[in-house]
Amino acid sequence: MNETNREYDLICVGGGIMSATLSLMLKLIDPEIKIIIFERLDRVAQESTEAWNNAGTGHSAFCELNYTPQQEDGTVDISKAIDIFQQFERSKQFWSYLVSQKLIKDPQNFIHTIPHHAWVRGEKDVEFLKKRFNTMKEHFMFETMEYSEDHEKLERWFPLIMQNRDAGEKMAATRMELGTGVNFGSLTQQYFRILEGQFNVPVIRNTEVLDIDPDGPEEWTALTKDIKTGEKKYYDAEHVFIGAGGGALPLLQKVEIEEKDGYGGFPVSGQWLFCKNREIIEKHHAKVYSKAGVDAPPMSVPHLDARYINGKKELLFGPFAGFSTKFLKEGSILDLPKTIKFDNIPSMWGVFWHNLPLTTYLIEQVRMDHKDRIDDLRVFIKDAKPEDWELKVAGQRVQIIKKDEEKGGVLEFGTDVVHSKDGKITALLGASPGASTAVHIMLEVLQIAFPEKIKTSKYSEKLNKMIPFWNRDIQNYEEEFKQVQKVTSELLNLDAKH
């Protein structure tokens, strides 16, 4: 006989940063709320959240050129950069609150100051970068940005890249001292220690959620299976959040809500070259992003990154795209075929037909060998030696495919919160910019799933303390924001001069 466990307010599917952020926010606001979390692996934070499986960049739009497109009239649109900046600042505000409450003792376990650079070569790209800089510099969010075409200055910024450069090579870079590197795996593990240790939230590992069905007008029932024993149980809750990364779409497709119709997924695996030579690693303390190649997706922007992983400084270059039909690193090769349904075939076909260059790009990436990847690295490090670098497979990213009246379907590289009309079921699809903006995305989930609670003074006052700009546009409060940002940086031990 299958056992039934009732009376939860929220079931979270997935033991990554999204479920952890949502659960911790709710518990800090209302310690009495009953939450249970399910993770199919034996440990939390092992898929996209794990440090080696993501870029580890605090995405603030300082260096990511894909957030600042050039318009047909030649102007540079920075509106998305402003949005991304605000989203990451909300994450920092939440983290600094946890530090102020002594829930996180040492922020250096997960966040470090690492300057962010955008770096380009050639007349055309230098002209674009200068326009971008001039536009961004006028906005107070980016007023400390520096720009240079001077090789001597660039050598001070990133000496490893400037080694053996031709003095006449045309190039330029911007620099933001406020940039950060984040170990999202370490952060998420700390979240779970707080949830389990201080709030007694059950986190059930080695357990897969097989299905979610309505149980009357006010409840949903999750059917779970213990991966080791095969035992099945039912859990009832008023709300369900599906934050299982690549595992979210296959589960969402089983849920009886019409809003899921037409959604599909396109999996892309990430790969990094990581440096094995400590002498080289110590020469680079920066995140340096350049421009993506022709027909390459935004997530493929090449970058040379200093990282801190498990207390050690590391150096990575990439990403390189791979292809697998798996939706999770620890997934099944049947993940993609199983998600092709009658309602999303037009979307899937439309995306394939209108994205042939992307298909070509992925085929070329899959065919690359170590020599090809080192050749790409030599754009950044001219004398890179193959023996100093090793390929490491990172996480799987499932890009969103959704219905489009004109094209049948479109491929999106952002994130979507798919939800039932009443907000009782919410699911996060997509991959970028991901973990950096988890706090912002979970604020959106809170407002969809708990609209009445958000309006109460209990919730709004607590959110104001945790995330001062949770529901306000930072652009309208320059002086107040700068004060908040100063306190946040102090609490997180972020030193712009490092």
PESUL-V663485 format. One record per pair of residues at least 6 apart in sequence whose ideal C-beta (glycine too) atoms are under 6 Angstrom apart, sorted by the first residue. I is the first residue (numbers start at 1). J is the second residue. Records with the same first field share a line. If there is no record, write none. Layout:
BEGIN
I: J  J
END
This chain:
BEGIN
2: 232
3: 233
4: 234
5: 235
6: 236
8: 34  36  237
9: 33  34  238
10: 35  237  239
11: 36  222  235  237  240
12: 19  23  37  241
13: 38  209  242  244
14: 243  244
15: 39  44
16: 49  245
17: 49  184  188  435  438
18: 243  428  438
19: 37  243
20: 188  191  192
21: 438  442
22: 241  442  445
23: 35  195
24: 191  195
26: 33
27: 199
29: 459  462
35: 201
36: 202
37: 203
38: 204  207  209
39: 205
40: 208
42: 205  206
44: 192
45: 185  188  189
47: 245  328  329  395
48: 54  245  395
49: 184  185  188
50: 185
51: 183  185  309
53: 394  395
56: 181  182  307
57: 287
58: 88  180  182  436
59: 84  88  433  436
60: 85  88
61: 67  81  84  85
62: 116  176  179
63: 116  117  118  289
64: 289
65: 118  291
66: 298
67: 80  81  84
68: 76  78  81  132
69: 77
70: 76  128
71: 77
76: 131  132  135
78: 135  136
85: 141
86: 474
87: 437  440
88: 436
90: 439  440  467
91: 439
92: 488
93: 467  468  488
94: 439  466  467
96: 488  491  492
97: 466
98: 104
99: 107  491
100: 491
103: 194
104: 190
107: 492  493
108: 493
109: 186
110: 183  186  187
111: 180  182  492
112: 181  308
113: 494  495  498
114: 179  181  287  306
115: 175  177  179  286
116: 176  179  287
117: 173  175  286  288
118: 174  289
119: 173  288  290
120: 126  129  172
121: 171
123: 170
126: 170  172
129: 172
133: 147  174
136: 142  145
137: 145
140: 478
145: 174  176
146: 175
147: 174
149: 172
154: 162  173
155: 162
157: 175
158: 286  288
159: 283
160: 283  284  381
161: 380
164: 382  383
177: 496
178: 496
181: 307
184: 435
195: 201
196: 203
206: 227  228
207: 224  226
208: 225  227
209: 222  224
210: 223  225
211: 223  254
212: 220  222  240  255
213: 221
214: 220
215: 221  236
219: 236  238
220: 240
221: 234  236
222: 235
223: 234
224: 233
225: 232
239: 424  449
240: 425
241: 426
242: 248  251  252  427
243: 428
246: 327  328  396  398
247: 328
248: 427  429
249: 265  339
250: 339
252: 260  427
255: 425
257: 420  425
259: 418
261: 343
262: 343  344  347  402  403
263: 402
264: 344  347  348  401
265: 339  398
266: 399  401
267: 327  396  398
268: 321  397
269: 322  324  396
270: 319  394
271: 320  322  391  393
272: 316  318  319  392  394
273: 317  318  373  377  389  391
274: 316  390  392
275: 281  315  388  389
276: 388  390
277: 388
281: 313  315
284: 306  315
285: 306
286: 306
287: 305
288: 304
289: 301  303
290: 302
292: 300  301
295: 357  361
296: 361
298: 413
299: 432
300: 321
304: 317  380
305: 316
307: 314  316
317: 377
320: 365
321: 362  365
323: 362  366
325: 333  336
326: 333  335  396
327: 335  398
328: 396
329: 395  396
346: 408
347: 401  403  409
348: 401
350: 407  408  409
351: 401  409  411
354: 407
355: 411
374: 384  386
377: 384
378: 384
397: 431
399: 411  413
400: 412  416  429  430
401: 409  411
404: 410
413: 432
414: 430
415: 430
416: 429  430
417: 426  428  444  445
418: 427  429
419: 426  448
423: 448  449
426: 445  448  449
443: 470
447: 454
453: 459
463: 470
468: 484
474: 481
END
